[in-house]
């Protein structure tokens, strides 16, 4: 039952995005323009730590712009319709899955343009790609849940930024450690503990979203 509702809601999210492409195009334009402005400012970044920090800063703000609309753009009437139509677990899982797919797309677009304009300092591409995927899952899950909370508080975007920052910090710190290792060419076998921490953080956030959202949805 929940899987059927989840699949239907996920297809609905994807179809709506294809029908109304302004939001996605706006985020992609933001990513490309920010990378280009960074290129005009720095031309090329030789220091791997600076390269890594700037990349994740751009990606973090792009993800907030992309995922914040998850619940905050929904009208109260539409949310009431969802309440009578589907289980809350199916709703939150469909939103998170869609945002993860969107975030992965944005991450790879950002990485491509960032490498094109500023240069690519990554020596272990496989490890960096893994960090992008795990980071997309964790960031999307956190921001989707926070978006639902902010929507209950009259769609306060400032509240979303305040609540998401302390939750995202452990995830971002671990992500930067993994990506720094990728920049230095360190193998996956050496940094497996950081990858394990990232995976556990993602699972914890997903589990909390799945368990807590029904109580938030009832209010």
Secondary structure, DSSP 4 states (H G I P E B T S, - for coil): -HHHHHHHHHHHHHHHHHH--HHHHHHHHHHHHHHHHHHHHHS----HHHHHHHHHHHHHHHHHHHHTHHHHTS-HHHHHHHHHHS-HHHHHHHHHHHHHHHHHHHHHHHHHHHHHHH----S-HHHHHHHHHHHHHHHHHHHHHHHHHHHHTTT-HHHHHHHHHHHHHHHHHHHHHHHHHHHTT--TTTSHHHHHHHHHHHHHHHHHHHHHHHHHHH-
